[in-house]
Amino acid sequence: MGGTALSVLSPCTAGYVAPIVLEEMASEGLVRYEPDPGYWQSADGLPYGYDIQSPDFEISVEELQFVAEAAGTVMCCDIVLHIFVSDLGGRPALARIAERVARRADGWVFIDFRAAPSAELLHYLASAGRCVRVDDAVYLDAAAMTAWIAHPDFHVVK
């Protein structure tokens, strides 16, 4: 897949999170693409979409266990939000949608960093919310994701 994707793990069922994803995409100003309602577009024509899949489809059992322990519950679905082009301007919208979906669906957003996160950054994120480190990446709850979006080093890796 080209472009960028963010994954949100949730303990809620796919049926519960699907309407939330649609509402949050619309609240970001995205509209359904008429020829194919599975795709969405921003006002400037950037193409977005989402998939809801089993959490173990792309994530290891060990990684899911780390998140489940931190969350205190098993993750039931993985919401994968996409922007289908490599456009840096569309990535903040993707992050905002992921944060709001995580907030409403008790989710955890997977963040991959350009380089290993510093102890200072991990402390900043953990003091804002909950942060689970997995190698050089993290899963952030909605509060920590809000802090990451506001951080001067904020980025979303392709």
Protein Blocks (a to p, Z undefined) as FASTA:
>chain_A
ZZjddddddfbdfklmmmmmmmmmmmnopacdfklmkbccdfkopacddddddfklmpcf
klmmmmmmmnopacfbdcddddfbdcfklmmmmmmmmmmmmmmnopacddddfbdcdfkl
mmmmmmmmccddehjbccddfklmmmmmmpmkbccdZZ
